[in-house]
């Protein structure tokens, strides 16, 4: 554990130093390794991959010499950007091995790429669900989001005018849900639907922002199904409300006090609304605008593109449900640019969670993840602020406890640690309550509030 931070810095430096070169080659895909076709030949991107049980990894079959690469099911695993990234990140194999030899207490080490692939050490075979799908996308994980971007206040505006009926509204709902996936505990948000009038998705939270924890995000998702399309879209009213909401909430000092953004989910805009931007956002442009054009038509695309460019945002068009996840991710690259340009290699720690793959003999192991962003250091791209991804490693909470100087605490003294969001990282009385469901393992942990402990159910 003591060496985990130097190990991560070594990993980060290796990735940043690697050149980006186009290269075609076969890599070990985490799902396809050791798979054969009907004729007994190794499948493409598979191949023979030696796996042996290891006590340190709860007798899981792993490869301590090589890492594997996982690509989300919704992405093409031989896309040139994926193959190129996998190629230059292959140098991490030696770094991972050296880190583990230097610090045998290390468990999983990994690199989550901004392109979507996930390199994990030691190598292990991944198994899809009964539908042949692996929904895991490293860019949606808390450790990635916290390391890649600064805390942010976000208002999501959803067009529910009559032109959004049918498939467009379905795509819009999925787009909003995917945006919520990219928000973490350091972020605050609200969702406003608009036509001739404004409709807060959760009326009880009118005029404020809420923390983007799991419970709040799930609650808002349930309300998305209640949206229906009718009337005329009055975007000027919605933009005015969003700017006022962000300004008022920022003045309370309860938000992220960092980045601010308006996510606009619509099938078009009849104006550029420059008068509203001039009144509320210029010249400082503290609020970034990210328009998502829903549908195949591009008649009003120019107005939305102008809004994005004039307010330091990014324009994206989403034509089908299959386009949603990858296109939503684009805004993270924009919000990460200030950190990249300033070379802010902040180290983040997540709250405690359960690693269902490991067992210490007394039950599932409580873990925390430590992660750092990885930036491009090439001179020609440094000013553009290119985020390559995030490196991370898992640290058992028991290892944290070993660093506590108990002899200094006295007979009745004890040490505990909490995150910046009030989640308990380690405490002598922290006991995980595990409930097994079809796809989720839950951990019941305490969240400290001004009024005392608050019990919160967090999906892992």
N, C-alpha and C positions, 0 to 999 in steps of 0.2 A: 504493500500500500504506500509506503513512504516514497518508493521510486515511481509510482504511477504517473505523477505529473511530469517528471523528466522523460519518462517513456512516451507520454503523449506528445510532448514538445518535439521529441525525436521523430515521431511519426508525422507530425504536422510539417516539420522542416523538410522531410523527404518528399512529401507530396508537393509542397510549394516549389521545390527545386526541380521537379521532373518536367521536361519539355513536353509540349503537346504535339504529338506526331501522328499522322495518319498511318495506321498499320492494320493489316488483316491477319488475324491469327485466331487460333482456338483457345478458349479459356475454360476453366472448370466452373460450370454452372451448378449452383448449389442443389438444384432440383434434378438435373440430368446426370450427375456423376454416377458411375457404375450402372447406368441403364443400358439395355441392349435392345436391338430391334428383333424382328421375327427370325432373322438369320443368325442371330447371336453376335452381331457386330455392335460395337459401341455406337450410341447415337451421337449426332452432332452436338458439340459443346458438352459432351459427357466425358467418356474415357475412364480408364481404370484409375481409381482414386483410393489409396490405401487408408482404411479407417480401422483404428484399434481402440478398444475400451481403455479409459483412463480414469484412475481414482480421483484425480483432482477435479475432473468434470463430471462427477457423480456417475462414473462408469459409462458415460456416453461414448460412442465410437467417434473419435476425432482424429485429425491428422495434424501433428505438431510441427510439421515442416512447411505446410502450405495453407493458404487461405482459400476460401471459395467466394464466388460472386453470385448474389441474388438479384434478379431483375423483376420488378413488379409484373404481374400477369398482363396488365393492360399496356405494356410497352414491348416493342419488338426487341428481342434479346440480341439481334445482330445488327441493330441500327448503328450507323457509322459513329455517331457521337458516343454511344455506349461502348462499342468495341475500342474506340480510341482511348476513352477514359480508363477502361479496364487495362489496356496495354500499359499506359504510363504509370498506373497505380500498382502495377505488379511488383515494383521495387519495394513495396511495403512488406512483402513476404519476409525479407531478411530483417527488416526493422521489427516486425512483430516477433519473430523468433528471438532476436537479440534482447528485446524487452522482456520476454518471458524467461529467458535464461538469467537475466540480471535480477529479475524480481519474480520468483516462482509463485508468489501469492496472487499474481494477476490472473484474471479469468478471461472473459471475452474482450478482445480488442477489435476495433472496426473503423472503417471509413465510409461515411455516407456521402455519396456524390450528389452535387447539385443537379446532375443529369438523371439521377434516379436509381443508379445501381448501388449495391451495398456490398462492400468487401469485408468478410468476417474471418477472424482467426481465433482459435484453430479451425481448420476446415471441418465442416460437418454437413451431413446430407439433410436437406429440407424436404418435407413432405407436404404436398398440397392437400386441401380439404377434399371432401367427397365430391365436389364439383370440379376438381382439378384446378382450383384457384388458390393463389397465395396473395392475399390482399395487402400484405405488409409493404409499406412504402416508407423508407427511412426518413423522407422529408416531412412526414406527418408526425413523427415522434417528438415528444417533448424535448428531449436532449438536443435534437437537431434545430428545432424552432428557437429555443432559448439561446443557443450558441450562434445561430446564423443571423438573427435580427435583434434589433433593440426593442424594448417594450413599446407598445403602440396602443393608441386609442383609435377604434375603428367604428364608423357608422356605415351600415350596409343599407343602401336604398334599392328597393325592388319595385320595378314597374309592374302594376297589376291593372293596367288599362285594357280595354277590350281587345286590342291587337295582340295581347299576350296569351290569348286562349289556346288550349290544346297543348301540343308538344312544346311550344315555347315556354309556357309556364312550368311544365315538368322539368325542362332543362334549367330554368331559372332557379327552381327549388334545389336541384342538385348542385348548381353553382354556389348557392348560398351555403349549403351544407358542406361543400368542399372548402369554402373560405373559412368556415368555423373549424374545420380540421387543422388549419394552419395557425390557429390562435392557441396560445398557451396561457399558463397561470399568471404571467407577467402582463398580459394584455387585457384591455377592457373594450366592450362592444355593445351595440344595440342594432336592431333590425327595424327598419321603417318601410312599410309598403305604401305606395302612393298611386292615386289616380287623380280625381278632382279634389280629393281630400287625403289627409295623412292618416295612416293606420299603423300604430305601433303593434308589432307582432305580439308582444306581451303588454297589454294595456296597463298592467299594474306597474310597469317600469317606464312609464311615460316620462320623458324629459331627463333621463339619466343614462349612464353606462354601467354595465355590470362586469365583474371579473369573468374572464373566459376559462373558468374551470369546467370540469367534465359535467357536473350537474347542471350548470347554467346552459351549456351548449346543448345538452340533450333536451332540456326543457324547451329551448327555442326551436329545436328541430321538430318537436311534436306539434308546434304551432304552425309550421310551414305548410302542413297539409290543409290548413284552414283557409289558405289564401285562394281567392278566385278572381278571375279577370272580368272587369266591366268598366265602362266609362272612358274618360279621356285622361291621359297622363299629363299632369301639371308638374313638370320637373323643376320649374323655378321655385315653387313652394317647398318641394322636397329638399332642394339644395340649401335654401335659406334655413330650414329647420336643422339640417345636418350641421351647417357651420355654427349656428347658435348653440346647438347641443355640445359640440366639441369645445367651443370657447367657454361656455358656462361651466362645463364639467372640469376643464383644466384649471379654472380659477378656484375651484374647491380644494385643489391639491390632492384629490383622491385618485387621480388617474395615473397613467404611466409617466406623465410629465416628460415625454420623449417624442416619438414620432406620432403623427396624426394622419389619418387617411379616410377618404370616402370611397367606398366600393359601390359603383353604379351598375346595376344589373337591369338592362333594358333592351328593347328591340329597336331603339332609335331615338334621336333627339332632333327636333325641328329647328333648334337654335343653338348658338354657342354659349349663350348666357354669360357673356363677358362682363356685363354690368354687375352681375352677382359676384363674380370672381374679383372684380375690381373693388367691390365694397368690402368683401369679407376675407380675401386671401392674398391680394396683391398689395405691395410689392414683395412682401416677405415670403409668400408661398409656403407657409408652414404646414398647410394641409395638402397632401398629395391626392390626386384624383385618379382612380383606376376604373375606367369604363369596361364593362363586359357586354359586347354586342351579341344578343341572342338571335339565332336564326341565320339563314343563308343569304338573305338580302343585305345589300351594302349601301342602300340609298342614303342613309343617314350616318354612314361610317365616318365621313370627313369631319362632321361636327364633334363626334366623340373623340376622334383622334386629336383634334385641336384642343379639346378640354384636357386630355392627358398631357400633351406636350406643353401646354401653357401653365400647367400646375404640377410639373415634375413627377408625372405618373407614368402609366403604361396602358396602352390600348390592346385589347384582346377580343377576337371574335370567336364565339362558340357556336358551331353549327349543329352538332349532334351530342348526345349524351356521352359518347366515347371521347369527345374532345375535352370534357369538363376538367378532370383532375389535372392533366398536364398543363392546360392553359391557365388554370387558377394559380399554379405554382409560380408563374412568371413574375408576379408582383414581389415575391420574396427576394428575387435578385435585385430589384430596384431598392427595396428598403435596406438591403445589406450593404449597399454601395458606400454610405458614409463610414461604416466600420471598416470596410475593405480599404478605402482610400487612406483612412487614418491609421491603418494597420493595428486595429484594436483586437488583440488576441485575448479576449476575456475568457476566463475559465468559469464554466457554469456547473452547478451540482443540482441534480433533480431530487425530488422528495423520495422517501423510501418506497419501494415496491417489491413485489414478490417475483422471483425468478422461478417459474414453474419447472424448469429443466434441472434445477439443482436441489440437493437435499443434504443437510448437515448431520443427519441421523436423528434430529429432533423435529423434523418437519421442513417445509419450504424455507428457502433462505431469503432474508430481507436484503435488498440490494439498493445501491444508489448509483447513478451514472455521472461521471465527470467527462465533460466534453469541451472542445475548443474549435473555433472556426478556422478554415484553411483558405488562404487567399492566393491569387496569382501574383507572383513577385517579378514577372517579366517586365522589363522597362516599358515595352510597347503597350502593355495592357494595364499597368498599375493605375494610371489615372482614370481608367474606365471602371475600376472597382469590380473586378470579377471574382465572385465567390466560387471556389472549387468544390467545397463541401465542408463536412464536419468530421473530426476524429473523436473517438470516445472509447472509454473502457468502463467496465462494470466493477464496482467495489463493494464487497460484502460489508454490511453495517458492522458485523463482528470485527472486521479489521479496523474500523474507526475506533471501536471501543478499546482496542489494544493500545492505542496511542495516548489514552487518558492516564495521566499520572495519579493513580488512585491514592498513593501514599500522601498526596498533598490535600486530599479532600476531607480527611477526617473520618471518624467512624460513621457518622450519620450523613455525610456528604455524598453527592452523586453528580455526575455530569450528564448534560443532555444537549442536543443541537437541533435547531429549527432552521428552516429555509426562510428566505426573505418574504415568502407568502404565508408564513405561519404554520407550515406543515412540519410535523416532527420528523426529523431525520434519524435521530436515535434517542432513546430514553429507556431507563431500566424497566419501566412498566409497559413499554410498547409491546403489544401482543397482536399479531395479525390473526384475523378470523377469516378463514378461507372457505369460500363456497364454490364448488365446481359446477359450471353450467356448460352448455354445448360449446361455447366459443370464448368464454370469458372467465378469468380468475379474478376475484375481488379481494381487495385488502381493506379492512376497516381500520382507519387510523384517525388520530385526533388532529383537529385544526384549531389552533388557538385563536380566540377572538377576545374582544374587550370584555365580554360577559362570561368568559370561561371556555372550557373545551366545547368544540362543536364536532360531532361525529359525521364523517363524510365517507361515502362509499365510492372508491375510485377504481374504475376498470383498468386492468393492466393491459 
